[in-house]
C-alpha cells in the first residue's frame, strides 16, 4: 500500500485544547511504566487517542485525556464512547484508559455499545488528577526511578529532570505539528510515526542532568570533604595521636589546594566499582578513616597514595566489600563503560579497601588504557599474546604489610 493512501488513526494535533495537560499525563504514565519495570515501549502522541503506548506494531494501551470538561460523568459520554471504538490499531480487547482532571461522581468502568471497556485511570486512590497535582506525582516517580538506580537526588535534580522530560514531550508534539504544517505530512501520519522511545526517556532521566556533571560533584565533594574532616578533627582531637592528627590535617590542606580536575579523579577512585556521581557521607567517612588508620605516611601528591619498595602505587578507597566476586564484577563492568576510570586504574591498580574480609586480585581484558573499545586487544589477550591489566584489592592489614616492607629494606 502506498504512503499516500495509507490510513492512520485520527489525530488531535490540530486541537491544542488541553495540550499541556495531555503531555504531562503522557509523561506521568510513561514514567509509571518505567518504574514498574517496563522499558520496551514507545509513546505515541495524538494518534490512536490523545496518547498511546506501543510495543513494536502492537498497541498496548490507548488514552483519552480530558481537562475540566465537566464535573459530571454525563459530560464525557461522547468521548467515552469514542474511546471504546474498534478502529485502526484499537482492536477488540485493547486496554483503554480515560483521564480526567476533576473528580466525578461516578468513575465505574464505561462499557461501550460494542462491549469494549474503558477504565478511568487511577492515580493512587483517586481517579482524577489536576494540572497542579500531576507535577508532584511525576516528580515522585522520577525520585523512585533514580533511587532504584542508586542515583543521588535532590529537589533541584528532580525539578530539572521534570522540566527536561516535559520539554521533550512538548518538543515532539511541536515537531509532529511542524511535519504537518511545513513538510506536508498528514497530521495523522506525523503523530503515528513520531514516537518517543522509552529508552530515550530513561536516558534523559539518568544522564542528561547538571547534577551528574563531574565539575559540580568535584566542587561539592571538596566542600563536604572539608566540612567532614574539620568537624571530625574538632570532635576527636583529644583522642587523636599526633600522627593521626597530622594525616587528617594534611588531607584537609591537600583537598583545599587540589584543582577541580584532580578532585574528579579522587571522586572516581573513592568508589572505583561505581559510575562517578555523588559521593555519599559514608564514603567520605570510610575514606578518611582509612587514611588516618594506616600506619604508613601517605604521599599527598595528585591522588593521596602510598609507594612500596618497588615504587608501585597503592591508593586508599572507600570500598566496603562483602563479596569479592561482586566487587570484581562491578569494577569490570565500570571499566568496560568508563574510559576515565580505566585510565586511572592503569596508573593506580593496587587499591586499598576500607573494609574487606580478604585481599584478592583479578585480570581484566584491557592491555592498554586506550583499549576502551579495542576488540583487537581482547583478541590478543585471548590468544595469550599480551598480558592484561591486573587489579589488586587489598585489606588494610595486607597493604600495611607490603608498605612496611619498604621501611625494612
QUIRAKA-V943570 format. One line per field, one symbol per residue. ss: DSSP state (a for helix, b for strand, c for the rest). psi: psi as a letter, one per 30 degrees, with the letter a starting at -180 (. if undefined). burial: 1 if it has 9 or more other C-alpha atoms within 8 Angstrom, else 0. Layout:
ss = ???
psi = ???
burial = ???
This chain:
ss = ccccccccccccccccccaaaaaaaaaaaaaaaaaccccccbbbbcccccbbbbbccbbbbbbbbbccccccaaaaaaaaaaaaccbccbccccbbbbbbcccccccccbbcccccbbbbccbccbccccaaaaaaaaaaaaaaaaaaccccccaaaaaaaaaaaaaaaaaaaaaaaaaaacccccaaaaaaaccbbaaaaaaaaaaccaaacaaaaaaaaaaaaaaaaaaaaaaaaaaccaaaaaaaaaaaaaaaaccaaaaaaaaaaaccccccccccaaaaaaaaaaaaacccccbbcccbbbbcccccbbbbcccbcccaaaaaaaaaaaaaacaaaaaaaaaccbbbccbccccbbbbcccccccccccaaaaaaaacccccccbbbbbcaaaaaaaaaaaaac
psi = kleegkkllklgefjgkgeeeeeeeeeeeeeeeeeggjgilkkkkhdeaellkljbfkjekkkkkkjhelgkeffgeeeeeeffkjkbfjlkfkkkkkklflklfjglkkjlfgfkkkkkkkibflhljleffeeeeeeeeeeeeeefghkklleeeeeeeeeeeeeeeeeeeeeeeeeeeefgkkeeeeeefilkkeeeeeeeeffilffgkeeeeeeeeeeeeeeeeeeeeeegeffkleeeeeeeeeeeeeeefkleeeeeeeeefeifglkkbkkleeeeeeeeeeeffkhkkljijckkllkafghkkkkklgkjkekeeeeeeeeeeeefgjeeeeeeffeigjkjkfkkellllkklgkflfggegjfeeeeeefggelklkkkkjkleeeeeeeefeeff.
burial = 0000000110111000000011111111011111100000111111111111111000111111111000111011000110111000110001111111110100000011000111111000001111000110111011111110001010001111110111001101100111110000101111110111110011111100100111111110110011011101100010010001101101110110010101111111111111001010001111110111010001010011111110001111111010000011011101110110111111011111111100100001111010110000110110000001111111110111011111000
